[in-house]
Amino acid sequence: INGTIPTKIGMMEHFAAFILSRNSINGTIPTEIGMIKSLKFFFLDHNFINGIIPTEIGLIESLHFLFLSDNFLNSTIPTEVGLLSKLNGFQIFSNNIYGTIPTEIGRLQDLEQA
């Protein structure tokens, strides 16, 4: 699968899983991703995603897994990731991530894979 993630993705309010690992998805992660309140799995690893990790990701309180590894993200880790209290897995290796790890991530008691 190739192409970009449409901004209309935010209209999918009962969407539980977004799994597009190991494809040719490019472009950025739309800020509208934060509108999907029921999202539990967001797997976009091993693609060609660039840009930043949007702060709106912190609005997805139901999120359990956030896998963004092996892309071209050029970003810091937003402090809003620390709001994802149900997060079990968070992978961002093989990107251009810079800066410090936000202390807010230390509050994620269920985090097992980081």
C-alpha positions in Angstrom: 0.0 0.0 0.0 1.3 3.4 -0.8 0.1 7.0 -0.5 -0.5 9.4 2.3 -2.9 9.3 5.3 -5.9 11.5 4.6 -6.9 14.2 7.1 -10.4 12.7 7.0 -9.1 9.9 9.1 -10.3 12.0 12.1 -13.9 11.4 11.0 -13.5 7.7 11.9 -14.7 7.9 15.5 -15.3 4.2 16.0 -11.9 3.1 14.6 -10.0 0.8 16.9 -7.0 -0.3 14.9 -4.9 1.5 12.3 -2.3 -1.1 11.2 -0.3 -0.2 8.1 3.1 -1.6 9.1 5.6 -2.4 6.3 4.1 -0.5 3.5 5.0 2.6 1.4 3.0 5.1 3.3 4.6 8.6 3.0 3.8 12.1 4.1 3.1 13.2 7.7 0.8 12.0 10.5 -2.2 14.2 10.3 -3.1 16.1 13.5 -6.7 14.9 13.0 -5.4 11.5 14.3 -6.2 12.9 17.8 -9.9 12.9 17.0 -10.1 9.1 16.9 -11.0 8.6 20.6 -11.6 4.8 20.3 -8.2 4.1 18.7 -6.2 1.3 20.5 -3.6 0.3 18.0 -1.6 2.7 15.8 1.0 0.8 13.8 2.7 2.8 11.1 6.2 1.4 11.5 8.5 0.6 8.5 7.1 3.2 6.1 8.3 6.5 4.8 6.5 8.9 7.2 8.3 12.2 7.8 7.6 15.3 9.8 6.8 15.3 13.5 4.9 13.2 16.0 1.8 15.5 16.4 1.0 16.6 19.9 -2.6 15.6 19.2 -1.5 12.0 19.7 -1.9 12.7 23.4 -5.7 13.1 22.9 -6.2 9.4 22.2 -6.8 8.2 25.7 -7.7 4.7 24.6 -4.3 4.1 22.8 -2.5 0.9 23.9 0.2 0.6 21.2 2.0 3.4 19.2 4.6 2.0 16.8 6.3 4.5 14.6 9.7 2.9 14.1 11.7 2.8 11.0 10.4 6.0 9.3 11.8 9.4 8.6 10.3 11.3 11.5 12.3 14.4 12.5 10.9 15.3 15.8 11.1 15.4 19.6 8.9 13.1 21.6 5.9 15.3 22.5 5.2 15.6 26.2 1.6 14.7 25.4 2.6 11.1 25.0 2.7 11.1 28.8 -1.1 11.5 28.7 -1.6 8.1 27.2 -2.3 6.3 30.4 -3.2 3.0 28.8 -0.1 2.8 26.6 1.5 -0.6 26.7 3.9 -0.3 23.7 5.7 2.7 22.3 8.4 2.2 19.6 10.1 5.0 17.7 13.5 3.6 16.9 15.2 4.2 13.5 14.0 7.8 13.1 15.6 11.2 13.5 14.2 11.7 17.0 16.1 14.3 19.1 15.9 16.0 22.4 15.3 14.5 25.8 12.8 11.9 26.8 9.9 13.8 28.4 9.6 13.1 32.2 5.8 12.7 31.6 6.5 9.3 30.1 7.6 8.1 33.5 3.9 8.3 34.6 2.9 5.5 32.1 2.5 2.6 34.5 1.4 0.1 31.9 4.2 0.8 29.5 6.1 -2.4 28.8 7.7 -1.9 25.3 9.6 1.2 24.8 
